[in-house]
Amino acid sequence: MKPSSSLSNDQKLKICHHKVANPSIKQSALANWAMQEFKLSKVPTQGTISNILAKRQQYESMDSTELTSKRQRAVKHPELDNVLENWVLQCQARRVALSGELIKEKARQFARQLELGERTPEFSNGWLAKFNIRHGFKAQKSYGESGFADSDAIDRNMPTIKEKLQSYSLQDIYNMDET
């Protein structure tokens, strides 16, 4: 395995914890420990160790997804990100099957509503992958009809369906997913 030259947020948190466990350790010794512990190609500078220790609370407040990344990038459109995340969560709660294309299309709609104009992202597959990672969304296989029914269309058309079924006897009415 090739030695790494940059630290993940999880590794930075471990450096902070090592410092807490060994309060009298000097930053140079902590840097040497980090190089050996994480198989780094070079010793982190004293400035790097100092910056890491200064951000300890930030690392401690990160979730597992953020801890695995090597750097923190600010979301360019936090409003869009929050609105889309909430929409995905609502769809998941209603067991609606979501494709990547559907999520990207909904993101485009929200971007238009938020009037992002020229600042609108491309909504590429890479953007989608990062959005999913950022929020911990995973692709889920659904089997049968789970999540594919349009509940609004069902509600709108149910009276018409019931009316048409009135002219048939119960023995002549079948549920098509049972045949």
Contacts in CASP RR format, 6 or more apart in sequence:
PFRMAT RR
TARGET T0000
AUTHOR 0000-0000-0000
METHOD contacts of the structure
MODEL  1
MKPSSSLSNDQKLKICHHKVANPSIKQSALANWAMQEFKLSKVPTQGTIS
NILAKRQQYESMDSTELTSKRQRAVKHPELDNVLENWVLQCQARRVALSG
ELIKEKARQFARQLELGERTPEFSNGWLAKFNIRHGFKAQKSYGESGFAD
SDAIDRNMPTIKEKLQSYSLQDIYNMDET
1 39 0 8 1.000
3 39 0 8 1.000
3 40 0 8 1.000
3 41 0 8 1.000
4 38 0 8 1.000
4 39 0 8 1.000
4 40 0 8 1.000
4 41 0 8 1.000
5 40 0 8 1.000
5 41 0 8 1.000
5 42 0 8 1.000
6 70 0 8 1.000
6 71 0 8 1.000
7 15 0 8 1.000
7 34 0 8 1.000
7 38 0 8 1.000
7 40 0 8 1.000
7 44 0 8 1.000
7 52 0 8 1.000
7 70 0 8 1.000
8 67 0 8 1.000
8 68 0 8 1.000
8 69 0 8 1.000
8 70 0 8 1.000
9 59 0 8 1.000
9 62 0 8 1.000
9 66 0 8 1.000
9 67 0 8 1.000
9 68 0 8 1.000
9 69 0 8 1.000
9 70 0 8 1.000
9 72 0 8 1.000
10 67 0 8 1.000
10 68 0 8 1.000
11 34 0 8 1.000
11 38 0 8 1.000
12 52 0 8 1.000
12 55 0 8 1.000
12 59 0 8 1.000
13 56 0 8 1.000
13 59 0 8 1.000
13 60 0 8 1.000
13 62 0 8 1.000
13 67 0 8 1.000
14 37 0 8 1.000
15 30 0 8 1.000
15 33 0 8 1.000
15 34 0 8 1.000
15 49 0 8 1.000
15 52 0 8 1.000
15 53 0 8 1.000
16 52 0 8 1.000
16 53 0 8 1.000
16 56 0 8 1.000
16 59 0 8 1.000
16 60 0 8 1.000
18 25 0 8 1.000
18 30 0 8 1.000
18 33 0 8 1.000
18 34 0 8 1.000
18 37 0 8 1.000
19 25 0 8 1.000
19 30 0 8 1.000
19 53 0 8 1.000
22 30 0 8 1.000
25 33 0 8 1.000
27 46 0 8 1.000
27 47 0 8 1.000
27 49 0 8 1.000
27 50 0 8 1.000
27 53 0 8 1.000
28 46 0 8 1.000
30 49 0 8 1.000
31 43 0 8 1.000
31 44 0 8 1.000
31 45 0 8 1.000
31 46 0 8 1.000
31 48 0 8 1.000
31 49 0 8 1.000
32 43 0 8 1.000
34 40 0 8 1.000
34 43 0 8 1.000
34 44 0 8 1.000
34 49 0 8 1.000
35 42 0 8 1.000
35 43 0 8 1.000
35 44 0 8 1.000
44 52 0 8 1.000
52 59 0 8 1.000
59 67 0 8 1.000
65 133 0 8 1.000
65 134 0 8 1.000
65 136 0 8 1.000
66 72 0 8 1.000
75 81 0 8 1.000
75 134 0 8 1.000
76 119 0 8 1.000
76 121 0 8 1.000
77 111 0 8 1.000
77 114 0 8 1.000
77 116 0 8 1.000
77 119 0 8 1.000
77 121 0 8 1.000
79 114 0 8 1.000
80 107 0 8 1.000
80 110 0 8 1.000
80 111 0 8 1.000
80 114 0 8 1.000
80 116 0 8 1.000
80 121 0 8 1.000
81 131 0 8 1.000
81 134 0 8 1.000
83 110 0 8 1.000
83 114 0 8 1.000
84 103 0 8 1.000
84 106 0 8 1.000
84 107 0 8 1.000
84 110 0 8 1.000
84 131 0 8 1.000
85 135 0 8 1.000
87 106 0 8 1.000
87 110 0 8 1.000
88 98 0 8 1.000
88 103 0 8 1.000
88 135 0 8 1.000
88 137 0 8 1.000
91 98 0 8 1.000
92 98 0 8 1.000
94 147 0 8 1.000
94 151 0 8 1.000
95 146 0 8 1.000
95 147 0 8 1.000
96 147 0 8 1.000
97 142 0 8 1.000
97 146 0 8 1.000
97 147 0 8 1.000
97 148 0 8 1.000
100 128 0 8 1.000
103 128 0 8 1.000
103 131 0 8 1.000
104 123 0 8 1.000
104 127 0 8 1.000
104 128 0 8 1.000
107 121 0 8 1.000
107 123 0 8 1.000
107 131 0 8 1.000
108 120 0 8 1.000
108 123 0 8 1.000
111 117 0 8 1.000
111 120 0 8 1.000
111 121 0 8 1.000
111 123 0 8 1.000
112 120 0 8 1.000
121 127 0 8 1.000
131 137 0 8 1.000
132 138 0 8 1.000
132 139 0 8 1.000
142 148 0 8 1.000
145 177 0 8 1.000
165 173 0 8 1.000
END
